[in-house]
Amino acid sequence: MGANDRELIAVMRRYFAAKVELEILKAELEAARQAAGAAIGIFYDLRLNADHADDLQRSHRLKGEMVSLMQRAEAWGRAELANGGSAQSEASAEEAEPFDGITTMPFAGA
């Protein structure tokens, strides 16, 4: 496994960690909104909800981070394909075993 593969794995780990963090934060914010009986448009407006503004800003930062991380992963994939690589080698495609009627493929670099 090369340095680029390790970097991709690190990027994807951070992506999924941010995704989990965002899901938890969204659930907490929605529970707070419902408990307050606030309308969606008012509760999620940073200017109108000073009590939760920090969490709302954090959710926006996490979304932005996830977009950036996914763009990095996509760029890595495009570069890999442009350099004559592929998401999977022909040899590993031949080694793929069917599972309940679905062919599974090993992760590139594994």
N, C-alpha and C positions, 0 to 999 in steps of 0.2 A: 504494500500500500504506500503510495507516494504522499508527498507533502500536500499536494492539491486535494487528494482524497481526504486526508485528515482535516484539512481546512473546510471542505464541504460538510463533513460529518459534524464539525464544531458549529458551523453555520446552522445546520438543520437542528441540532440539539438546542441551540439558543432559540430558534424559531418556535419549536414545540414548547419550550419552557415559557416563552412569552405568550404563546397561545393559551396555555393552561392558566397563567397568571391573569390574562385578560378575561378568560371565561369566569374565573372566580370573582374578579373585580366587577364584571357586568352583573353577575348574580347578586352580589352584595348591594350594588347600586340600585338594581331593580327592586330588591326587597325593601330598601330604604324608601324608594319612591312610593311603593305600594303602601308601606306603613304610614307614610306622611299623607297619603291620599292626593299626591300632587299629579298634575297633568304632565304627560310625557314632555311636551314642548317647553314647559316651564322648568321642570326638574333637571333636564339635561342641558339647559342653557347656562353656560358658565357665568354669564353676567347676572342671572337671576337666582342662582343657587350657590351662594358663597360657602354654605356649610359643606358642600361636596365638591367644590371647585377643584381641589387638589386631586381627588380621585378621578374626576372627569378629565382633567388634563393628563393624568397618568394613563388613562384608557386611550386617549388620542396618541400619546407617545408610543404606547405598546403597539397600536395598530400601525403607526408609521414605521416602527422598527420591524414589524413582521413583513411589511411590504418591501422594505429595503433588504431584509435577509432573503426573501424569496427571489428578488431580482438578482442578488448575488448568486444564488443557487442556479437560477436559469441561465445566467451569463456563463457560469462554470460549465453547464451542460452544453450550451451552444459552442463554447470554445473547444470542448472535448470532441464534439462531432466535427467541427471545422478542421481539427487537427488529425482527422482520419480515425479517431477513436469512435467507440460506440458505447451505448449504455450497457452493452453486453457483448462479449466476444462470441464468435461462431462456436467455439469449443464449449463454452458454458451453456449456449443454447441447446446443444446436443445433449448435454448432461441434465437438463431440466427434466424433472419427473412430474407426471400428472398427479394431481391431488383432488380427489372427488370430481374428476372431469375437468379440472382447471389446471393448466400448465403453470407451474411456478418457476420463476426465474431468480437466480441468485443476484444479490445486489452487486453492482459494478464495483470492483476493487476488493470484493470479499474473498 
